Amino acid sequence: MRALLPTLLLASPLALAGNIYKYTDANGVTTYTDQRVEGAQVIVFRDAMVENVDREVYVTKRRHAGGETLIVHNDLYAPVEIRLTVSNAQNVLGAPSEPINWVLPPRQQIRLVTLQPTADGAPSYDYRLEHALGDPRAEQTLTHYPLPWRGGPFRMTQGPGGRYSHTGLKGRYAIDIAMPEGTPIVAARAGQVVKIENNQSGRGTNPSGNFVRLLHDDGTMSVYLHLKRGSVQVREGERINPGQLLALSGNTGNSTGPHLHFVVQKNVGLQTVSIPFEFAQPVDSLPNFAIGGEP
C-alpha cells in the first residue's frame, strides 16, 4: 500500500525547492514527505526528455519521368523547422550546393528537391534531414503562468538549473512539483495538443513517461511530464482552453517519486529548448486562474 504525499505547507510565502523523502514503515506503508525521517531515502527527480518525432517528420521519394523528387512531410499538429542536405551527388542535376532550410506548417508536406539523372552513368546521392519542433520566428508573449493543477498546496522540489537534472537545453528552466499521484493536471494556457503519450507504466522505455505537449498561440510550447498511465484526457490536434483537464499526475518514466515536471519551450533555430517562465503565484498556495495567465 502507498500513502499519498501529504499536503506540504511552508511557513514562507516563497516556493523554495527542498528535499522530498521516501520511507516505508513497519506495516509496509510507503510515505513521501518533506520532513527528514531517519533512514528515509531522498527522492531524486532525474528528468530527461526524449521525444522522437522521426515518424512524423520524414522524407519520401517520388520517381517520375524527369527524375526523382524529395518530399518532406510534417504529420504533427505543430510547425517544424527542417534542414535538408544533399551530398555525394553523382550523375545528377539539381543537387543543391547548400542545405535547404524551411519552416513546414502543421500537417503539410513540401517538394524541396528534384534531381535529374544525366547520361554519364547511374545516379546516386545521399541526403540528411534535420528538424526541430516549433517555428524559430515565434516570440514569447506570456512569462507568468497560472499553476497547472487543482488542489494543493504542494512544494517545488527542483527549479531551473536544478542540482539533479535541469541542466540540459530542453529542461534547464523546468520546474518539478511534488504531488500525490492522481492530482488533476490542467492546461496553464490555451493551445493545441501536439503530442501525447498515455500507455507507459512505471519507468517504461521513455524517460519522459506519459506526457502532453501543447502549442500556444504565440508559438511557444508547454510540456507536462510523468503523468499517470491511461489518465490523459485529450487527443492530438484538439484545441485546449486554459484550465481544461489534461491528465492526472503520476510517477512514470525516469521518476523516483510522484511529481509533475513542467517546462515551457520554443525553437531557437533547429533546436527546441526550454525558456524562462515564472508561476504567477507561489507553488505552496491554492491555484487561482484569476492570477496571471493570458492577457
N, C-alpha and C positions, 0 to 999 in steps of 0.2 A: 504494500500500500504506500502511496506517496502523498504526503501532506502538501497542500497548496502553499506557495510562497506567501508569507504573511504580509499584511499591509505594512508598508515601510514609511514611518513618519520621521521627518527630520526636524530638528529644532531650528535650523537655519532656513530662511526662505529661498536660499540658493540651491540649485540642483547639483550638488557636488558628487563627483564619482567616488565610489568606495567599493570595498570588497563584499562579495556575497559568499556565504559559507554553506556547505552541504554536509549533513551528518545523518546517520541512521542510529536510532535509539535501540534499546534492548528488545522492544516489541517489533522491530523491523520497519518502523515508520521513518521514511526519509523526509527531511525537512530542509528547506532553503531559508536562510536568514541573513540579515546584515549584522547580527550580533556575533562576536567571536565566541566560539564554543571549543573547549578543549578537545583535540583530536579531529576537529572538523576539517574538511577539505576546502581550500579556497577555489572557487569556481573561476576558470579562465575562459573567456569567450574568444576563441581563436577564429574569428570570422575570416573567410576568404571567398570572394565572389568568383564563381566560374559559371559563365553563361554562354554556351556555344550556340551561335545562330548560323553556322555554316549551311545548315539545311534550308534556311530561309533566305539566305543571300548567296547566290551561286551563279555560275556561268553555264550556258548551254551553247552548242554549236549548231548552226543551220547551214547545210550544204545546198548549193544551188548552182545554176549554170555559170554564174560569174565568180564562183569561188566558195568561200566559207565565211560566215558571219558569226562573230562572238556576241551573244546576247546576255546581259547581266539582269538577273531577276531579284526583286525585293518582295518577298512574301509577307513581310512584317507589317504591323499596323503602326509603323513609325518610319520617318525618313532615315536613310543610311548614307553616309559618305563612303564613296568607293574609289579605289585606285586600281586601274588595270594596266599591267605591264606586259608587253610582248617582247620576248627575247629569243636569241638564237634562230632568227628567221632565215630560212634557206629556200630559194627558188619561189619566193612570193613577192607580190607588190602590195603596198598599202600598210605595211607594218609601221606603227608609229615609233619615232625615234625616242620619244619621251613618254613617261607614264601618263595615262589619261585619268584626270580627276573629275568626279561628278557627284552631285547630291541627288540621289534617286528617291522620289516620293514614295509614300507607303503603297504597297500592293501594286507596284508598277514594274515595268521592265523597259530596257533600252538597248538598241542595237548600237554598240560602241565601235566595232571594228569590222571591216570586211577585207579579207585577204584574198588576193587573186593569184592563181598559180602562173608561173612563167613556163616557157618552153625548155628551160635549162635542165629540168630533172624533177624528181619527186619533191613536192613542197613539204616543209616541216617547220615547226616553230614551238616555242614554249610560252605559256602565259601564267601570270600570277595575279590573283585578286586579293586585295586588302580591303577591309571595310570596318566601319565603326558606327555604332548606333547614334542617331541624332544628327541634326543639322549644325555644322560649326558656326553658322551665322546667328544662331539663337542667342538671345540676350535675357538674362535672368531678371524678372520683374518683381519677384517676391523673395524676401530673405527671412521673414518671420512666420513660422508655420504654427498652426494650432496643434495641440497634442493629438496624435493619430490613434487614439484608443478610447475606450469607455471604461470608467472605473478608476481605481487607484485610491490614494496616491501611490506612486511607485518610485523607484530610485534609478538614477543613471549609474551604470557600473563602468562604462568606458566611453570617453568622449573623443573628440578629434585628436589625432596623433597619439592614441592610447598606448599603454605600455605593452599590450599583447599583440594587437593585430591591425590597428588603424594606422598603418604606416604606408601602405601601397597607394598607388594613384586612384584606384577605384573606391577605396574606403577610407582615405585619410581623414575626411570630415564626417564620417559616420558616427552615429550615437547608438549605444546599446542601453536598453532599459530592461531591468529585471522585472518580470511579472509572471503571475501564475499561468500555466497552460490553460487555454480556453478563453483568455481575455479577448473581447471583441476588438479587432483592428479595423480602423476606418480610414477613409481617404483624407489626407491632410488638405488636399485641394482638388479642384476639378481636373479631369483629364480623360484620356482614352487608354484602355488596357492594352498594353503592347505584348506582354508575355506573362504566362503563369506556369507554375509547377505545383501540382496538387497531390501527387501519388507517392512521394518519398516518405519512408518511415525510418526513424532512427537516424543514424549517420548516413545511410544510403550511399549513393555514388556521387552526389553533388554537395560540395561544402556549403552552398547557399541553403540547402534544404528546400522546403516548399517556399515559394515567393510569389509576389505580384509586382509587376513593373508598370507604372503609369507614365504616359506622356502628357505633360501640361501644355496649356495653350501658348506659353512663351517658348516652348521648345526644350525646356529642361525636363528631367525625369526624376521620379521618386521610386525607390525600391523598398519593399517590406519583406524581410527575410526570416527564415527559420519558423515558418508557420506550421500549424498543426495539419497533419495529413487528412485530406478529404474535407477540409474546412473552407477552402476558397469558394466564395460565393459569386464571383464574376467570371466573365468569359473574355477571351481575346477579341478585341475590336469593339467592346462595349464602352459606351460613354458613361463616365462616373461623375457624380456630384460630390461636393465637399461633405464630409461626414457620413458618406454611404458605407455600409458594412462591406469590407473586402474579404475578411477571413478571421480565424481565431489564432491567437499566438500559440507558439509551440516550442519544441526543443529538437528540431530536425536539422540534419546537416552537420556541419562542423561546430557543434554546440554541446557544451557540457552542463548547461543549466538552462531552464526556461527563460527566454527573453525575446525581445524584438530588436532586430538590427535595422535601423532606418537610415537611409542615405539619399542625398539628392545629387544628381549627376548631370553633366552635359558633355557634348562633343567639343573638344578644343582643337580639332584638326587630326582626323584619323585616330583619335584616342578618346574614349569615353572615360571621364574622370569624375571623382566626387568634387563638389564645390561647397563653399561655406554656407551655412544657414544657422538660424537660431530658432528655438521654440519661443513662442510669444508669451509663454508663462512658465514658471518653474515646473520641472518634471514632478516634483513632490506636491502637486496640487491637483484638484479635480479638473478634468478637461472642460474648457469653455470655448466654444467655437465663436463666441462674440468677441473674443480676444484674438487679434491678429487675423491672418487669413487673407483672402482675396480683397483688393481694394474695392 
